[in-house]
Amino acid sequence: MKKITTILIFSIFIYSCKLTDEKDIEEKVANNTTTKDSTVVNDKDENGCLSSAGYVWSKVNNECIKGYSGIQLNPMNDATNEDETASAYVLFNEDASQAEVFLPKDTSSIVLTRSAEGKPWVYKDWQLIAWKGYVLKKGGENKYMGDAEMGKKVLGSDTEQ
């Protein structure tokens, strides 16, 4: 009888420890899941572009592109501008009938269309004119200009960075 009582007490002790361990494990898993879920950040835009990595949606190419890509146009009042965030950028579709302009400090782009080769790309009061590179005008005022080279330019050098 003593053996049975000892075995019974020992079994109850082992079983109760097992329940405590399972509860601790379940609580830890729940806490980890909550912590992990609360730190996940979704920084993709409505088109799936990863904005924290500098990607934006290109309307003319229908894909995510790296911001500051395309042809860099510097402000007319600062033609030697080295601040990429103050420049406008132009991308063309395959047949160059459309030009997409990304303006500084603007989250959306402007799509300009040209009617024929040799004509400017136009949208409302915006015009992109191919002249010694490109000139972007709003109304009658020249706003941005740049050469026809893609990528960031290094001043005093004839190579891209």
Secondary structure as UniProt FT lines:
FT   HELIX           2..39
FT   TURN            46..47
FT   HELIX           51..53
FT   STRAND          55..58
FT   TURN            59..62
FT   STRAND          63..66
FT   TURN            67..68
FT   STRAND          71..75
FT   HELIX           76..78
FT   TURN            79..80
FT   HELIX           84..86
FT   STRAND          88..92
FT   TURN            94..95
FT   STRAND          98..102
FT   TURN            104..105
FT   STRAND          109..113
FT   TURN            117..118
FT   STRAND          121..123
FT   TURN            124..125
FT   STRAND          126..130
FT   STRAND          134..138
FT   TURN            139..140
FT   STRAND          141..146
FT   TURN            155..156
//
